[in-house]
Amino acid sequence: MESAKHAGDAAVAVSKAYGVETMFTLSGGHVFPIYDGAVHEGMRILDVRHEQSAVFAAEATARLTRNPGLAVLTAGPGITNGVSGVATAHFNGSPVVVLGGRAPQSRWGSGALQEMDHPPLLDPITKLSFTAAGAESVGQDVEVAFRTAVAPHRGPVFLDFYMDHLFSPSPVHEVRTQSPSPLEPDPDDLAGIARLLAEAERPVLVYGSDVWMDRAEEAARDFAETWRLPVIPNGQGRGILPSGHELLVTRARGLAFAQADLVIVVGTPLDFRLGYGWFGGKDGAPLARVVHIADAPSQLATHMQPAASAAGDLSVVFWSLGTACGEAGVKPDSYATWVTKLSEAAAAAIAGDAELLASGSDPIHPMRIYGELNRVLDDDAVVIGDGGDFVSYAGKYVEPKQPGNWLDPGPYGCLGTGLGYSIAARLARPSSQVVLLLGDGAAGFSLMDVDTLVRHNLPVVMICGNNGMWGLEKHPMQMLYGYDVAAELQPQCRYDQVVTALGGGGELVTKPSEIGPALRRAFDSGVPYLVNIATDPQIAYPRNTTGV
């Protein structure tokens, strides 16, 4: 017999109105009414083995679908276990709503199980963190949570409920969902940017994740192609210009940033990934002028003074900036030689990779893995990175052919995102290949959630670059001190056997010639499958920044 309508029903009904199809959770008694509401409302419940994976899955859902993601966490440790996921969503600008349980109000202050005041803990890493006032306000409060999460600049919202309120009757809440009104950029700001571009001889465009999240990828590609500007993507900006595009100069990044006289950064912070916003200045040249464009004023850089900046709906920004460029007399011919130089440098770098991407060295060079992977990836494959050095190679050698098909932890750099991201990717893109690239260190954070993939019949191909150490720490420690500590892992640890024990498939690869056949078996298996590849521990990724 169907139970009476209660506050859990109200919470789920509002979530559905905002486009949520799946609730990610780990079972807990404080939130039983929300589960009951999901049963009543026909919402899928996907339960994981660690709360961090629930939040990471909700965050990846938001990033892949551009609709809000939902995680439901029980009180106390359920919520504290999810904090890293919320922080990752905060730094990525992902619209995630986390609904939490809370000890009963009738027992508050008397030491009830898992009694904790959660909102102050979540407040620094959310757009809004609050407790529902009562059962009668639950529907309205959940609507506030979703409306806040999706408004520019997007981000996570936390809302918890007293347990006794959730079990209480709650009125039906009529939801009037509406998309946030597009923020119009200041025309004077765009005119100033256009004038800088008209004066530039060596311009570069950087496209970040918010271009994708703001649904501006078509406008961004059109702008680059119309004005013949070289593009370097960042995060989910990857794929806006597909692999092989003549204006995509990722592999000439060093040259571009060293010699540019104007760098226009759109939809990403001027953080450590972009040298904190300092470009040019090489070989006696002056520093480049920098333009920062964001989807909201709160995202514009404050640690340095750009030559110009603008904020607004990014599609509107691109369309209006294009008009302003025409009025300012921007002439692509004036920097065509520069574009050719970068294109040729990128092509030369790609050609220079061929030897190592086909390396027959034993132990296996990590680049050989990516040479083999690129042969079997479909155009619409979703590629997920969770790791340090091993995944850095992916960022360099795996170039998406379509936007919205790349996921990494983002600037917060939190390991352990991979299994949650994979769960979400398989649901969001049911007909696409889903490939999770794991460092062996990262594998230790969340590999138990392979059980979640198995229980919910979610096949994913996992590739573990197994060099038996924390490579991102071991090599720098050796350089600094001549020794290392706390940087060793088991050589050739059988992570593949963990996956098979949990009901998936897997194998250990120790020879370069075995990689290709193993990948094909993984894609053909139809189950969660881990290809555990032993790589050369002596090889360090040649990075240019430590992020500090």
C-alpha positions as CSV (number, residue, x, y, z in Angstrom):
1,M,0.0,0.0,0.0
2,E,1.3,3.4,-0.9
3,S,2.4,5.5,2.0
4,A,0.9,9.0,2.7
5,K,2.5,12.1,1.1
6,H,5.3,13.4,3.2
7,A,8.2,15.9,3.0
8,G,10.3,13.3,1.1
9,D,7.7,13.3,-1.7
10,A,7.8,17.1,-1.9
11,A,11.6,17.1,-2.1
12,V,11.7,14.5,-5.0
13,A,8.8,16.2,-6.9
14,V,10.7,19.5,-7.0
15,S,13.9,17.7,-8.0
16,K,12.1,16.0,-10.9
17,A,10.7,19.4,-12.0
18,Y,14.3,20.6,-12.4
19,G,15.2,17.7,-14.7
20,V,16.7,15.3,-12.2
21,E,16.3,11.6,-13.4
22,T,18.7,9.9,-11.0
23,M,19.3,10.2,-7.2
24,F,22.8,9.2,-6.2
25,T,23.1,8.0,-2.6
26,L,24.3,5.6,0.0
27,S,21.6,4.2,2.2
28,G,20.9,5.9,5.5
29,G,17.9,6.0,7.8
30,H,17.8,9.8,8.1
31,V,16.8,10.1,4.5
32,F,14.4,7.2,4.1
33,P,11.4,9.5,3.2
34,I,13.4,10.9,0.3
35,Y,13.9,7.3,-1.0
36,D,10.2,6.7,-0.5
37,G,9.5,9.8,-2.5
38,A,11.7,8.6,-5.3
39,V,9.6,5.3,-5.4
40,H,6.4,7.3,-5.5
41,E,7.7,9.7,-8.2
42,G,9.4,7.1,-10.3
43,M,12.9,8.5,-9.9
44,R,15.9,6.2,-10.3
45,I,17.9,5.5,-7.1
46,L,21.5,4.6,-7.7
47,D,23.3,3.6,-4.5
48,V,27.1,3.6,-4.2
49,R,29.7,2.2,-1.8
50,H,31.1,5.5,-0.5
51,E,29.3,8.9,-0.3
52,Q,32.1,10.7,-2.2
53,S,31.1,8.6,-5.2
54,A,27.5,9.7,-4.9
55,V,28.5,13.4,-5.0
56,F,31.1,12.9,-7.8
57,A,28.4,11.1,-9.8
58,A,26.0,13.9,-9.3
59,E,28.7,16.4,-10.3
60,A,29.6,14.5,-13.4
61,T,25.9,14.3,-14.4
62,A,25.7,18.0,-14.2
63,R,28.8,18.5,-16.3
64,L,27.8,16.0,-19.0
65,T,24.1,16.8,-19.3
66,R,24.2,20.5,-18.2
67,N,21.2,19.8,-16.0
68,P,21.5,19.8,-12.2
69,G,22.8,16.7,-10.4
70,L,21.3,15.3,-7.2
71,A,23.1,13.5,-4.3
72,V,21.3,12.5,-1.1
73,L,23.4,11.8,1.9
74,T,22.5,10.6,5.4
75,A,23.5,12.6,8.5
76,G,26.9,13.1,10.1
77,P,29.5,10.9,8.4
78,G,27.4,10.5,5.3
79,I,27.7,14.2,4.7
80,T,31.3,14.6,5.9
81,N,32.3,11.8,3.5
82,G,30.8,13.8,0.7
83,V,32.6,17.0,1.4
84,S,35.4,16.5,-1.2
85,G,32.8,16.0,-3.9
86,V,31.1,19.2,-2.9
87,A,34.4,21.0,-3.0
88,T,35.1,19.7,-6.4
89,A,31.7,20.8,-7.6
90,H,32.4,24.2,-6.1
91,F,35.7,24.7,-8.0
92,N,34.2,23.3,-11.2
93,G,31.1,25.5,-11.1
94,S,28.9,22.4,-11.3
95,P,25.2,22.8,-10.5
96,V,24.8,20.1,-7.8
97,V,22.2,19.9,-5.1
98,V,23.1,17.8,-2.1
99,L,20.2,16.9,0.2
100,G,21.2,15.8,3.6
101,G,19.5,14.1,6.6
102,R,19.8,15.6,10.1
103,A,19.1,14.3,13.6
104,P,15.5,14.9,14.7
105,Q,14.6,18.4,15.9
106,S,12.7,16.8,18.8
107,R,16.0,15.3,20.0
108,W,18.3,18.2,19.0
109,G,21.0,18.9,21.6
110,S,20.5,15.7,23.5
111,G,23.1,13.6,21.6
112,A,21.1,11.8,19.0
113,L,22.8,9.5,16.5
114,Q,25.1,11.5,14.1
115,E,23.8,14.8,15.4
116,M,25.8,17.5,13.7
117,D,25.1,21.0,12.4
118,H,26.1,20.5,8.8
119,P,25.5,23.8,7.0
120,P,28.5,25.7,8.6
121,L,30.8,23.0,7.4
122,L,29.5,23.2,3.8
123,D,29.1,27.0,3.7
124,P,32.6,27.9,2.4
125,I,32.3,25.5,-0.6
126,T,28.7,26.1,-1.6
127,K,26.6,28.9,-3.1
128,L,24.1,28.3,-0.3
129,S,24.1,26.0,2.7
130,F,21.0,25.8,4.9
131,T,18.5,23.8,6.9
132,A,14.8,23.5,5.9
133,A,12.6,25.4,8.4
134,G,10.0,22.7,8.6
135,A,8.0,20.0,6.8
136,E,5.7,22.6,5.3
137,S,8.6,24.5,3.7
138,V,10.4,21.5,2.2
139,G,9.2,21.9,-1.4
140,Q,9.9,25.6,-1.4
141,D,13.3,25.1,0.1
142,V,14.3,22.5,-2.4
143,E,13.2,24.8,-5.2
144,V,15.4,27.6,-3.8
145,A,18.3,25.1,-3.7
146,F,17.9,24.1,-7.4
147,R,17.2,27.7,-8.6
148,T,20.4,28.8,-6.8
149,A,22.5,26.0,-8.1
150,V,21.7,26.6,-11.8
151,A,22.0,30.5,-11.7
152,P,25.2,31.9,-13.1
153,H,27.8,31.3,-11.8
154,R,26.6,27.7,-11.3
155,G,27.7,25.7,-8.3
156,P,26.7,23.3,-5.5
157,V,24.0,24.0,-2.9
158,F,23.5,22.0,0.4
159,L,20.2,21.6,2.1
160,D,19.5,19.4,5.1
161,F,16.3,18.3,6.8
162,Y,15.5,17.4,10.4
163,M,14.6,13.7,10.3
164,D,11.2,14.1,12.0
165,H,10.3,16.9,9.5
166,L,11.0,14.6,6.6
167,F,8.6,12.0,7.9
168,S,5.9,14.6,8.5
169,P,3.1,15.5,6.0
170,S,4.1,18.2,3.6
171,P,1.9,20.2,1.2
172,V,2.3,19.9,-2.6
173,H,4.5,22.6,-3.9
174,E,3.8,24.0,-7.3
175,V,7.1,24.5,-9.1
176,R,7.5,27.2,-11.7
177,T,10.9,26.3,-13.2
178,Q,12.5,28.9,-15.4
179,S,15.9,29.3,-16.9
180,P,17.9,32.2,-15.5
181,S,17.7,35.3,-17.6
182,P,20.8,35.7,-19.7
183,L,23.2,38.2,-18.3
184,E,24.0,40.8,-21.0
185,P,27.6,41.8,-21.2
186,D,28.5,45.5,-21.2
187,P,28.9,46.6,-24.8
188,D,31.7,49.0,-23.9
189,D,33.6,46.1,-22.4
190,L,33.3,44.1,-25.6
191,A,34.2,47.1,-27.7
192,G,37.4,47.5,-25.7
193,I,38.3,43.8,-26.2
194,A,37.7,44.2,-29.9
195,R,40.0,47.1,-30.1
196,L,42.7,45.1,-28.4
197,L,42.2,42.3,-30.9
198,A,42.4,44.8,-33.8
199,E,45.9,45.9,-32.5
200,A,47.2,42.4,-31.8
201,E,49.8,40.6,-34.0
202,R,50.0,37.4,-32.0
203,P,46.6,36.6,-30.4
204,V,45.5,33.4,-28.7
205,L,42.1,32.2,-27.5
206,V,41.7,30.0,-24.4
207,Y,38.4,28.2,-24.0
208,G,37.5,26.7,-20.6
209,S,34.9,24.5,-19.1
210,D,32.3,27.2,-18.6
211,V,32.0,27.7,-22.4
212,W,30.6,24.2,-22.5
213,M,28.6,24.5,-19.3
214,D,27.1,27.8,-20.6
215,R,26.0,26.0,-23.7
216,A,28.1,28.3,-25.8
217,E,30.2,25.8,-27.7
218,E,28.7,26.5,-31.1
219,A,29.1,30.3,-30.7
220,A,32.6,29.8,-29.5
221,R,33.6,27.7,-32.5
222,D,31.9,30.1,-34.9
223,F,33.8,33.0,-33.3
224,A,37.2,31.3,-33.6
225,E,36.5,30.3,-37.2
226,T,35.1,33.6,-38.3
227,W,38.1,35.6,-36.9
228,R,40.7,32.9,-37.6
229,L,42.0,32.8,-34.1
230,P,44.2,30.0,-32.7
231,V,42.6,28.1,-29.8
232,I,44.0,26.3,-26.7
233,P,41.2,24.5,-24.8
234,N,41.2,23.9,-21.0
235,G,39.1,21.3,-19.1
236,Q,35.7,20.8,-20.7
237,G,36.6,23.4,-23.4
238,R,38.3,20.4,-25.0
239,G,36.4,19.2,-28.1
240,I,34.9,22.6,-29.0
241,L,37.4,22.6,-31.8
242,P,37.7,18.9,-32.6
243,S,40.8,17.0,-32.9
244,G,42.6,17.9,-36.2
245,H,41.0,21.3,-36.5
246,E,43.4,23.7,-38.2
247,L,42.9,26.4,-35.5
248,L,43.5,23.9,-32.6
249,V,47.0,24.5,-31.4
250,T,47.1,22.7,-28.1
251,R,50.4,21.1,-28.9
252,A,52.0,24.5,-29.5
253,R,50.8,25.7,-26.1
254,G,54.3,26.6,-24.9
255,L,55.2,28.6,-27.9
256,A,51.7,30.3,-28.0
257,F,51.8,31.4,-24.4
258,A,55.5,32.4,-24.6
259,Q,55.2,34.7,-27.6
260,A,51.6,35.9,-27.6
261,D,50.9,39.6,-27.4
262,L,47.2,39.1,-26.5
263,V,45.6,36.2,-24.7
264,I,41.8,36.1,-24.5
265,V,40.7,33.6,-21.8
266,V,37.1,32.6,-21.8
267,G,35.2,30.5,-19.2
268,T,38.0,29.5,-16.9
269,P,40.0,31.0,-14.0
270,L,43.4,32.6,-14.4
271,D,44.8,29.9,-12.1
272,F,47.9,27.7,-11.9
273,R,46.8,25.9,-15.0
274,L,47.3,29.1,-17.0
275,G,50.3,30.5,-15.2
276,Y,48.1,32.7,-13.0
277,G,47.3,34.9,-16.0
278,W,50.9,35.8,-17.0
279,F,51.7,35.3,-20.7
280,G,54.4,36.4,-23.1
281,G,57.6,38.1,-21.9
282,K,59.9,35.6,-23.6
283,D,63.1,36.5,-25.5
284,G,62.8,40.1,-24.5
285,A,59.2,40.5,-25.7
286,P,56.8,42.4,-23.4
287,L,54.2,40.6,-21.4
288,A,51.0,39.8,-23.3
289,R,47.9,41.8,-22.7
290,V,45.3,39.6,-21.1
291,V,41.5,39.6,-21.5
292,H,39.4,37.7,-19.0
293,I,35.8,36.8,-20.0
294,A,33.5,34.9,-17.6
295,D,29.8,34.0,-17.2
296,A,29.4,36.1,-14.1
297,P,31.2,39.1,-12.6
298,S,32.2,37.0,-9.5
299,Q,34.4,34.8,-11.7
300,L,36.6,37.6,-13.1
301,A,40.2,37.6,-11.9
302,T,41.0,39.8,-8.9
303,H,44.6,38.7,-8.2
304,M,45.9,40.5,-11.3
305,Q,44.6,43.4,-13.5
306,P,43.6,42.2,-17.0
307,A,43.9,44.7,-19.9
308,A,40.1,44.2,-20.3
309,S,37.4,41.9,-19.0
310,A,33.7,41.2,-19.6
311,A,31.0,39.1,-18.0
312,G,27.8,37.7,-19.3
313,D,26.0,34.8,-21.0
314,L,28.9,33.4,-23.0
315,S,26.8,32.8,-26.2
316,V,25.8,36.4,-26.1
317,V,29.4,37.4,-25.4
318,F,30.6,35.6,-28.5
319,W,27.9,36.9,-30.8
320,S,28.2,40.5,-29.5
321,L,32.0,40.4,-29.5
322,G,31.9,39.3,-33.1
323,T,29.9,42.3,-34.0
324,A,32.3,44.5,-32.1
325,C,35.2,43.0,-33.9
326,G,33.7,44.0,-37.2
327,E,33.1,47.5,-36.0
328,A,36.7,47.7,-34.7
329,G,38.2,46.6,-38.0
330,V,39.7,43.4,-36.8
331,K,41.6,41.9,-39.8
332,P,42.6,38.2,-39.6
333,D,45.2,38.8,-42.3
334,S,47.2,40.9,-39.8
335,Y,47.9,37.8,-37.6
336,A,47.6,35.1,-40.2
337,T,51.4,34.4,-40.2
338,W,51.3,33.9,-36.5
339,V,48.4,31.4,-36.8
340,T,50.4,29.5,-39.5
341,K,53.4,29.4,-37.2
342,L,51.4,27.9,-34.4
343,S,49.7,25.4,-36.6
344,E,53.0,24.2,-38.0
345,A,54.5,24.0,-34.6
346,A,51.5,21.9,-33.4
347,A,51.7,19.6,-36.4
348,A,55.5,19.1,-35.8
349,A,54.9,18.3,-32.2
350,I,52.2,15.7,-33.1
351,A,54.5,14.2,-35.7
352,G,57.3,14.1,-33.1
353,D,55.1,12.1,-30.8
354,A,54.8,9.1,-33.1
355,E,57.9,7.3,-32.0
356,L,57.0,7.2,-28.3
357,L,53.3,6.6,-29.0
358,A,54.4,3.4,-30.7
359,S,57.3,2.7,-28.3
360,G,58.3,-0.9,-27.9
361,S,60.3,-0.3,-24.8
362,D,60.0,-2.8,-21.9
363,P,59.0,-1.8,-19.2
364,I,56.1,-0.1,-21.0
365,H,56.4,3.7,-21.7
366,P,53.1,5.3,-20.6
367,M,52.8,7.0,-24.0
368,R,52.4,3.7,-25.8
369,I,49.1,3.2,-23.9
370,Y,47.7,6.4,-25.4
371,G,49.0,5.4,-28.9
372,E,47.0,2.2,-28.6
373,L,43.9,3.8,-27.0
374,N,43.6,6.5,-29.7
375,R,43.2,3.7,-32.3
376,V,40.1,2.2,-30.6
377,L,38.3,5.4,-29.3
378,D,35.0,6.3,-31.0
379,D,34.3,9.9,-31.9
380,D,31.7,10.2,-29.1
381,A,33.7,8.3,-26.4
382,V,33.6,9.8,-23.0
383,V,37.1,9.9,-21.5
384,I,37.6,10.4,-17.8
385,G,40.9,11.1,-16.1
386,D,41.6,10.3,-12.4
387,G,45.2,10.5,-11.5
388,G,48.5,12.4,-11.6
389,D,51.3,11.7,-14.1
390,F,49.4,9.0,-16.0
391,V,46.4,11.2,-16.6
392,S,48.6,14.1,-17.5
393,Y,49.6,12.1,-20.6
394,A,46.0,11.8,-21.4
395,G,45.5,15.5,-21.3
396,K,48.3,15.9,-23.8
397,Y,47.7,12.9,-26.2
398,V,43.9,12.3,-26.1
399,E,42.1,15.0,-28.1
400,P,38.3,14.8,-28.0
401,K,36.5,15.0,-31.3
402,Q,33.3,16.4,-29.8
403,P,32.6,18.8,-26.9
404,G,31.3,17.6,-23.6
405,N,33.2,14.2,-23.7
406,W,36.1,14.9,-21.4
407,L,36.0,14.8,-17.6
408,D,38.8,15.4,-15.1
409,P,38.8,16.5,-11.5
410,G,39.4,20.2,-12.4
411,P,41.4,22.7,-10.6
412,Y,40.7,21.3,-7.1
413,G,42.7,18.2,-8.2
414,C,40.8,15.7,-6.0
415,L,41.7,12.1,-6.6
416,G,39.0,9.5,-6.4
417,T,36.5,11.1,-8.7
418,G,36.9,8.4,-11.4
419,L,34.3,5.7,-10.3
420,G,31.6,8.3,-9.5
421,Y,32.3,10.1,-12.8
422,S,32.1,6.7,-14.7
423,I,28.8,5.8,-13.1
424,A,27.3,9.1,-14.3
425,A,28.9,8.9,-17.7
426,R,27.4,5.5,-18.4
427,L,24.0,6.7,-17.5
428,A,24.3,10.0,-19.3
429,R,25.8,8.5,-22.5
430,P,24.4,5.0,-22.7
431,S,25.5,4.3,-26.3
432,S,29.0,5.8,-26.0
433,Q,32.2,4.2,-25.0
434,V,33.1,5.2,-21.4
435,V,36.8,5.0,-20.6
436,L,38.2,5.7,-17.1
437,L,42.0,6.4,-17.0
438,L,43.3,5.6,-13.5
439,G,46.6,6.1,-11.9
440,D,47.4,3.3,-9.5
441,G,47.3,5.8,-6.6
442,A,43.9,7.1,-7.7
443,A,42.6,3.6,-7.9
444,G,42.9,3.2,-4.2
445,F,40.4,5.9,-3.5
446,S,37.3,4.4,-5.1
447,L,37.9,1.1,-6.8
448,M,35.3,-0.6,-4.5
449,D,32.7,1.2,-6.4
450,V,33.3,-1.2,-9.3
451,D,30.7,-3.1,-7.2
452,T,28.3,-0.3,-8.0
453,L,29.0,-0.6,-11.7
454,V,28.4,-4.4,-11.5
455,R,25.2,-4.2,-9.5
456,H,23.7,-1.6,-11.7
457,N,24.9,-3.2,-15.0
458,L,27.1,-0.2,-16.1
459,P,29.9,-1.4,-18.3
460,V,33.0,0.9,-18.2
461,V,36.5,0.3,-19.6
462,M,39.1,1.2,-16.9
463,I,42.8,1.6,-17.8
464,C,45.2,1.7,-14.9
465,G,48.7,3.1,-15.5
466,N,50.5,1.1,-12.8
467,N,54.0,2.3,-12.0
468,G,53.9,1.2,-8.4
469,M,54.3,4.7,-6.8
470,W,52.9,8.1,-6.3
471,G,54.7,9.5,-9.3
472,L,53.6,13.1,-8.9
473,E,55.4,13.1,-5.5
474,K,58.2,10.6,-5.8
475,H,60.1,12.3,-8.7
476,P,59.9,15.8,-7.2
477,M,61.1,14.6,-3.8
478,Q,64.0,12.9,-5.5
479,M,64.9,16.1,-7.3
480,L,64.6,18.2,-4.1
481,Y,66.1,15.9,-1.5
482,G,67.8,13.1,-3.3
483,Y,65.5,10.6,-1.6
484,D,61.8,10.0,-1.2
485,V,59.4,8.8,1.5
486,A,55.7,7.9,1.5
487,A,55.8,7.6,-2.3
488,E,55.9,3.8,-2.8
489,L,53.0,1.5,-3.8
490,Q,53.0,-2.2,-4.6
491,P,54.7,-2.9,-8.0
492,Q,52.3,-4.5,-10.4
493,C,49.6,-4.6,-7.7
494,R,46.7,-6.7,-9.1
495,Y,44.0,-4.1,-9.2
496,D,42.5,-6.1,-12.1
497,Q,41.8,-9.0,-9.6
498,V,39.9,-6.6,-7.4
499,V,37.6,-5.9,-10.3
500,T,37.2,-9.5,-11.1
501,A,36.5,-10.3,-7.5
502,L,33.7,-7.7,-7.6
503,G,32.1,-9.3,-10.6
504,G,33.8,-7.5,-13.5
505,G,36.6,-8.4,-15.7
506,G,40.3,-7.6,-16.0
507,E,43.8,-8.5,-16.8
508,L,47.4,-7.5,-16.1
509,V,49.5,-6.3,-19.1
510,T,53.3,-6.2,-18.9
511,K,54.3,-6.1,-22.6
512,P,53.7,-3.3,-25.0
513,S,52.4,-5.7,-27.7
514,E,49.7,-6.9,-25.3
515,I,48.1,-3.5,-24.8
516,G,46.0,-3.3,-28.0
517,P,44.5,-6.8,-27.8
518,A,43.7,-6.2,-24.1
519,L,41.9,-2.9,-24.9
520,R,39.8,-4.6,-27.5
521,R,38.8,-7.4,-25.1
522,A,37.8,-4.8,-22.6
523,F,35.5,-2.9,-25.0
524,D,34.0,-6.2,-26.2
525,S,33.4,-7.6,-22.8
526,G,30.2,-5.8,-21.9
527,V,31.1,-5.6,-18.2
528,P,33.2,-3.3,-16.0
529,Y,36.7,-4.3,-17.1
530,L,40.1,-3.1,-15.9
531,V,43.2,-3.3,-18.0
532,N,46.0,-3.1,-15.5
533,I,49.2,-1.9,-17.3
534,A,52.5,-2.1,-15.6
535,T,54.5,1.0,-16.8
536,D,58.1,2.1,-16.4
537,P,58.5,3.7,-12.9
538,Q,61.6,5.6,-14.1
539,I,59.6,7.8,-16.5
540,A,58.2,11.1,-15.1
541,Y,55.7,13.2,-16.9
542,P,57.6,16.4,-18.1
543,R,55.4,18.9,-16.4
544,N,55.9,22.7,-16.5
545,T,54.0,23.5,-13.3
546,T,53.5,22.0,-9.9
547,G,50.4,24.0,-9.2
548,V,51.9,26.0,-6.4
